[in-house]
Structures are given as structure tokens and as C-alpha cells.
Amino acid sequence: MEFSYQPPPLVLNCRMISLLAAWMWIGMLGAFLFILIQLILIVDFAHAWNEAWVGNYEESQSKWWYCGRYLM
């Protein structure tokens, strides 16, 4: 007994290829925006942290705040 089943070939029509290409561009745009927003947030966080530590240094004149700013 011989088993001769062959699955049908996978054929993507033009609509499916266009949909996949559009989905790829949407995904790339979303990834770009996500990374851009994360970059803005981390720079803002670092700036606020630096201002806080410089303010603490100016109030107390403790060298630990000044050194800690460069160590972080």
C-alpha cells in the first residue's frame, strides 16, 4: 500500500501579499514610534534626575551629591 497524499501548494494571491506588506509597514511604523517615545522618556527622566541632584548639591553643598551624579 502506497501513501501518495500531497498537500495542495500554498498560493498567496495578490490581495494577501498586499495585506501582508501593509501590515509590515504598520508594524515598522509602530516600532519606530515606540522607540522614539521611549527615547524621549528616558532622556526626560535623566534630565529631571540630574536637576534634582544638582539642586540637592546646591542646597547642602555635600560633595556626595556631586560625585553621585557622575557615578550614576
N, CA, C and O atoms as CSV, one atom per row, in Angstrom:
chain,resi,resn,atom,element,x,y,z
A,1,MET,N,N,0.843,-1.173,0.000
A,1,MET,CA,C,0.000,0.000,0.000
A,1,MET,C,C,0.892,1.241,0.000
A,1,MET,O,O,1.783,1.371,0.839
A,2,GLU,N,N,0.659,2.112,-0.905
A,2,GLU,CA,C,1.475,3.300,-1.052
A,2,GLU,C,C,0.664,4.527,-0.646
A,2,GLU,O,O,-0.489,4.699,-1.042
A,3,PHE,N,N,1.292,5.348,0.135
A,3,PHE,CA,C,0.648,6.580,0.599
A,3,PHE,C,C,1.106,7.707,-0.308
A,3,PHE,O,O,2.289,8.047,-0.305
A,4,SER,N,N,0.218,8.287,-1.073
A,4,SER,CA,C,0.619,9.288,-2.060
A,4,SER,C,C,-0.096,10.625,-1.877
A,4,SER,O,O,-0.328,11.338,-2.853
A,5,TYR,N,N,-0.444,10.967,-0.651
A,5,TYR,CA,C,-1.125,12.245,-0.421
A,5,TYR,C,C,-0.107,13.373,-0.496
A,5,TYR,O,O,0.954,13.294,0.123
A,6,GLN,N,N,-0.416,14.401,-1.232
A,6,GLN,CA,C,0.410,15.601,-1.289
A,6,GLN,C,C,-0.490,16.793,-0.955
A,6,GLN,O,O,-1.546,16.975,-1.563
A,7,PRO,N,N,-0.066,17.589,0.003
A,7,PRO,CA,C,-0.901,18.753,0.340
A,7,PRO,C,C,-0.934,19.729,-0.824
A,7,PRO,O,O,0.001,19.787,-1.622
A,8,PRO,N,N,-2.016,20.495,-0.918
A,8,PRO,CA,C,-2.095,21.473,-2.008
A,8,PRO,C,C,-1.017,22.539,-1.836
A,8,PRO,O,O,-0.648,22.858,-0.706
A,9,PRO,N,N,-0.510,23.088,-2.921
A,9,PRO,CA,C,0.541,24.110,-2.808
A,9,PRO,C,C,-0.009,25.380,-2.170
A,9,PRO,O,O,-1.170,25.746,-2.356
A,10,LEU,N,N,0.847,26.026,-1.427
A,10,LEU,CA,C,0.468,27.277,-0.769
A,10,LEU,C,C,0.554,28.406,-1.794
A,10,LEU,O,O,1.635,28.754,-2.268
A,11,VAL,N,N,-0.576,28.953,-2.115
A,11,VAL,CA,C,-0.634,30.017,-3.113
A,11,VAL,C,C,-1.172,31.273,-2.435
A,11,VAL,O,O,-2.285,31.291,-1.909
A,12,LEU,N,N,-0.366,32.304,-2.462
A,12,LEU,CA,C,-0.808,33.586,-1.916
A,12,LEU,C,C,-1.249,34.471,-3.072
A,12,LEU,O,O,-0.480,34.725,-3.999
A,13,ASN,N,N,-2.451,34.924,-3.013
A,13,ASN,CA,C,-2.919,35.795,-4.075
A,13,ASN,C,C,-2.447,37.230,-3.836
A,13,ASN,O,O,-1.841,37.525,-2.806
A,14,CYS,N,N,-2.717,38.089,-4.757
A,14,CYS,CA,C,-2.214,39.466,-4.697
A,14,CYS,C,C,-2.777,40.237,-3.510
A,14,CYS,O,O,-2.087,41.073,-2.926
A,15,ARG,N,N,-4.016,39.963,-3.155
A,15,ARG,CA,C,-4.611,40.654,-2.007
A,15,ARG,C,C,-3.891,40.286,-0.723
A,15,ARG,O,O,-3.628,41.144,0.120
A,16,MET,N,N,-3.573,39.012,-0.580
A,16,MET,CA,C,-2.901,38.565,0.637
A,16,MET,C,C,-1.502,39.155,0.727
A,16,MET,O,O,-1.068,39.544,1.811
A,17,ILE,N,N,-0.800,39.228,-0.374
A,17,ILE,CA,C,0.543,39.812,-0.377
A,17,ILE,C,C,0.459,41.301,-0.057
A,17,ILE,O,O,1.300,41.812,0.683
A,18,SER,N,N,-0.527,42.005,-0.589
A,18,SER,CA,C,-0.698,43.432,-0.294
A,18,SER,C,C,-1.032,43.646,1.176
A,18,SER,O,O,-0.536,44.583,1.801
A,19,LEU,N,N,-1.870,42.783,1.722
A,19,LEU,CA,C,-2.229,42.890,3.140
A,19,LEU,C,C,-1.009,42.656,4.024
A,19,LEU,O,O,-0.807,43.369,5.006
A,20,LEU,N,N,-0.201,41.666,3.680
A,20,LEU,CA,C,0.999,41.389,4.469
A,20,LEU,C,C,2.003,42.532,4.378
A,20,LEU,O,O,2.652,42.872,5.368
A,21,ALA,N,N,2.130,43.122,3.198
A,21,ALA,CA,C,3.044,44.256,3.045
A,21,ALA,C,C,2.550,45.464,3.843
A,21,ALA,O,O,3.345,46.155,4.479
A,22,ALA,N,N,1.251,45.716,3.810
A,22,ALA,CA,C,0.695,46.832,4.582
A,22,ALA,C,C,0.884,46.592,6.077
A,22,ALA,O,O,1.224,47.516,6.817
A,23,TRP,N,N,0.668,45.367,6.519
A,23,TRP,CA,C,0.838,45.030,7.940
A,23,TRP,C,C,2.292,45.194,8.361
A,23,TRP,O,O,2.572,45.614,9.483
A,24,MET,N,N,3.224,44.861,7.461
A,24,MET,CA,C,4.640,45.031,7.747
A,24,MET,C,C,4.972,46.509,7.949
A,24,MET,O,O,5.687,46.860,8.888
A,25,TRP,N,N,4.455,47.381,7.072
A,25,TRP,CA,C,4.728,48.811,7.207
A,25,TRP,C,C,4.097,49.394,8.465
A,25,TRP,O,O,4.691,50.251,9.119
A,26,ILE,N,N,2.904,48.938,8.804
A,26,ILE,CA,C,2.257,49.389,10.043
A,26,ILE,C,C,3.086,48.971,11.250
A,26,ILE,O,O,3.260,49.747,12.189
A,27,GLY,N,N,3.592,47.756,11.222
A,27,GLY,CA,C,4.427,47.270,12.321
A,27,GLY,C,C,5.727,48.039,12.443
A,27,GLY,O,O,6.163,48.357,13.550
A,28,MET,N,N,6.350,48.340,11.313
A,28,MET,CA,C,7.598,49.103,11.367
A,28,MET,C,C,7.357,50.523,11.863
A,28,MET,O,O,8.166,51.052,12.626
A,29,LEU,N,N,6.271,51.144,11.448
A,29,LEU,CA,C,5.940,52.482,11.919
A,29,LEU,C,C,5.652,52.468,13.419
A,29,LEU,O,O,6.108,53.345,14.153
A,30,GLY,N,N,4.900,51.476,13.865
A,30,GLY,CA,C,4.611,51.360,15.294
A,30,GLY,C,C,5.871,51.138,16.116
A,30,GLY,O,O,6.019,51.719,17.190
A,31,ALA,N,N,6.787,50.300,15.622
A,31,ALA,CA,C,8.040,50.054,16.334
A,31,ALA,C,C,8.887,51.320,16.397
A,31,ALA,O,O,9.492,51.612,17.429
A,32,PHE,N,N,8.933,52.068,15.306
A,32,PHE,CA,C,9.684,53.320,15.291
A,32,PHE,C,C,9.121,54.317,16.298
A,32,PHE,O,O,9.872,54.944,17.045
A,33,LEU,N,N,7.802,54.461,16.314
A,33,LEU,CA,C,7.181,55.392,17.263
A,33,LEU,C,C,7.404,54.954,18.706
A,33,LEU,O,O,7.633,55.790,19.580
A,34,PHE,N,N,7.339,53.651,18.959
A,34,PHE,CA,C,7.570,53.138,20.302
A,34,PHE,C,C,8.989,53.467,20.773
A,34,PHE,O,O,9.176,53.939,21.894
A,35,ILE,N,N,9.975,53.222,19.933
A,35,ILE,CA,C,11.363,53.506,20.301
A,35,ILE,C,C,11.576,55.000,20.484
A,35,ILE,O,O,12.289,55.409,21.400
A,36,LEU,N,N,10.980,55.816,19.640
A,36,LEU,CA,C,11.107,57.264,19.760
A,36,LEU,C,C,10.514,57.769,21.076
A,36,LEU,O,O,11.114,58.607,21.748
A,37,ILE,N,N,9.350,57.266,21.437
A,37,ILE,CA,C,8.717,57.672,22.700
A,37,ILE,C,C,9.566,57.224,23.884
A,37,ILE,O,O,9.737,57.981,24.840
A,38,GLN,N,N,10.102,56.001,23.835
A,38,GLN,CA,C,10.951,55.521,24.922
A,38,GLN,C,C,12.208,56.370,25.054
A,38,GLN,O,O,12.654,56.649,26.167
A,39,LEU,N,N,12.778,56.780,23.938
A,39,LEU,CA,C,13.967,57.627,23.965
A,39,LEU,C,C,13.651,58.977,24.606
A,39,LEU,O,O,14.429,59.470,25.423
A,40,ILE,N,N,12.535,59.569,24.248
A,40,ILE,CA,C,12.137,60.848,24.835
A,40,ILE,C,C,11.918,60.707,26.340
A,40,ILE,O,O,12.338,61.565,27.117
A,41,LEU,N,N,11.261,59.624,26.746
A,41,LEU,CA,C,11.001,59.426,28.174
A,41,LEU,C,C,12.279,59.228,28.973
A,41,LEU,O,O,12.408,59.781,30.065
A,42,ILE,N,N,13.224,58.457,28.460
A,42,ILE,CA,C,14.445,58.203,29.230
A,42,ILE,C,C,15.327,59.449,29.302
A,42,ILE,O,O,15.978,59.683,30.320
A,43,VAL,N,N,15.354,60.245,28.243
A,43,VAL,CA,C,16.125,61.493,28.294
A,43,VAL,C,C,15.478,62.470,29.267
A,43,VAL,O,O,16.186,63.150,30.010
A,44,ASP,N,N,14.164,62.554,29.279
A,44,ASP,CA,C,13.468,63.422,30.221
A,44,ASP,C,C,13.706,62.972,31.663
A,44,ASP,O,O,13.916,63.801,32.549
A,45,PHE,N,N,13.674,61.666,31.895
A,45,PHE,CA,C,13.929,61.133,33.230
A,45,PHE,C,C,15.353,61.471,33.687
A,45,PHE,O,O,15.554,61.897,34.824
A,46,ALA,N,N,16.332,61.283,32.809
A,46,ALA,CA,C,17.724,61.576,33.167
A,46,ALA,C,C,17.913,63.069,33.447
A,46,ALA,O,O,18.647,63.443,34.362
A,47,HIS,N,N,17.253,63.915,32.665
A,47,HIS,CA,C,17.369,65.355,32.880
A,47,HIS,C,C,16.758,65.762,34.227
A,47,HIS,O,O,17.342,66.554,34.967
A,48,ALA,N,N,15.593,65.220,34.532
A,48,ALA,CA,C,14.949,65.547,35.809
A,48,ALA,C,C,15.779,65.040,36.986
A,48,ALA,O,O,15.900,65.725,38.001
A,49,TRP,N,N,16.344,63.853,36.855
A,49,TRP,CA,C,17.165,63.283,37.919
A,49,TRP,C,C,18.415,64.151,38.134
A,49,TRP,O,O,18.798,64.422,39.272
A,50,ASN,N,N,19.035,64.577,37.055
A,50,ASN,CA,C,20.223,65.422,37.152
A,50,ASN,C,C,19.882,66.755,37.816
A,50,ASN,O,O,20.635,67.226,38.669
A,51,GLU,N,N,18.768,67.363,37.440
A,51,GLU,CA,C,18.373,68.631,38.064
A,51,GLU,C,C,18.119,68.467,39.552
A,51,GLU,O,O,18.481,69.338,40.343
A,52,ALA,N,N,17.499,67.358,39.940
A,52,ALA,CA,C,17.224,67.115,41.358
A,52,ALA,C,C,18.517,66.963,42.145
A,52,ALA,O,O,18.640,67.506,43.242
A,53,TRP,N,N,19.475,66.237,41.602
A,53,TRP,CA,C,20.719,66.002,42.333
A,53,TRP,C,C,21.578,67.270,42.375
A,53,TRP,O,O,22.257,67.520,43.371
A,54,VAL,N,N,21.555,68.055,41.326
A,54,VAL,CA,C,22.285,69.333,41.344
A,54,VAL,C,C,21.633,70.272,42.355
A,54,VAL,O,O,22.326,70.981,43.084
A,55,GLY,N,N,20.297,70.276,42.400
A,55,GLY,CA,C,19.604,71.091,43.407
A,55,GLY,C,C,19.942,70.657,44.825
A,55,GLY,O,O,20.137,71.501,45.701
A,56,ASN,N,N,20.014,69.354,45.062
A,56,ASN,CA,C,20.409,68.862,46.388
A,56,ASN,C,C,21.842,69.258,46.719
A,56,ASN,O,O,22.146,69.578,47.868
A,57,TYR,N,N,22.718,69.241,45.731
A,57,TYR,CA,C,24.101,69.659,45.954
A,57,TYR,C,C,24.170,71.140,46.300
A,57,TYR,O,O,24.909,71.539,47.200
A,58,GLU,N,N,23.396,71.956,45.580
A,58,GLU,CA,C,23.441,73.397,45.839
A,58,GLU,C,C,22.863,73.753,47.198
A,58,GLU,O,O,23.290,74.728,47.816
A,59,GLU,N,N,21.886,72.967,47.677
A,59,GLU,CA,C,21.307,73.239,48.997
A,59,GLU,C,C,22.235,72.822,50.124
A,59,GLU,O,O,22.402,73.558,51.097
A,60,SER,N,N,22.839,71.647,50.002
A,60,SER,CA,C,23.615,71.107,51.114
A,60,SER,C,C,25.116,71.268,50.944
A,60,SER,O,O,25.862,71.101,51.908
A,61,GLN,N,N,25.570,71.583,49.760
A,61,GLN,CA,C,26.998,71.687,49.449
A,61,GLN,C,C,27.763,70.404,49.813
A,61,GLN,O,O,28.957,70.442,50.114
A,62,SER,N,N,27.059,69.287,49.779
A,62,SER,CA,C,27.687,67.992,50.048
A,62,SER,C,C,28.271,67.451,48.750
A,62,SER,O,O,27.600,67.395,47.719
A,63,LYS,N,N,29.528,67.056,48.828
A,63,LYS,CA,C,30.194,66.529,47.641
A,63,LYS,C,C,29.615,65.181,47.220
A,63,LYS,O,O,29.851,64.751,46.091
A,64,TRP,N,N,28.874,64.510,48.075
A,64,TRP,CA,C,28.297,63.202,47.734
A,64,TRP,C,C,27.276,63.328,46.613
A,64,TRP,O,O,27.196,62.455,45.749
A,65,TRP,N,N,26.498,64.403,46.617
A,65,TRP,CA,C,25.536,64.606,45.529
A,65,TRP,C,C,26.259,64.857,44.215
A,65,TRP,O,O,25.860,64.355,43.165
A,66,TYR,N,N,27.315,65.631,44.289
A,66,TYR,CA,C,28.093,65.948,43.096
A,66,TYR,C,C,28.767,64.699,42.531
A,66,TYR,O,O,28.737,64.465,41.323
A,67,CYS,N,N,29.372,63.904,43.405
A,67,CYS,CA,C,30.029,62.656,42.976
A,67,CYS,C,C,29.008,61.630,42.511
A,67,CYS,O,O,29.236,60.914,41.536
A,68,GLY,N,N,27.893,61.563,43.204
A,68,GLY,CA,C,26.871,60.595,42.841
A,68,GLY,C,C,26.280,60.852,41.471
A,68,GLY,O,O,25.872,59.922,40.776
A,69,ARG,N,N,26.236,62.104,41.090
A,69,ARG,CA,C,25.713,62.449,39.768
A,69,ARG,C,C,26.589,61.877,38.660
A,69,ARG,O,O,26.088,61.433,37.627
A,70,TYR,N,N,27.887,61.891,38.879
A,70,TYR,CA,C,28.801,61.368,37.855
A,70,TYR,C,C,28.928,59.846,37.925
A,70,TYR,O,O,29.236,59.204,36.920
A,71,LEU,N,N,28.694,59.274,39.086
A,71,LEU,CA,C,28.770,57.823,39.202
A,71,LEU,C,C,27.542,57.132,38.628
A,71,LEU,O,O,27.618,55.980,38.202
A,72,MET,N,N,26.416,57.828,38.615
A,72,MET,CA,C,25.200,57.222,38.070
A,72,MET,C,C,25.216,57.423,36.626
A,72,MET,O,O,24.290,57.000,35.933
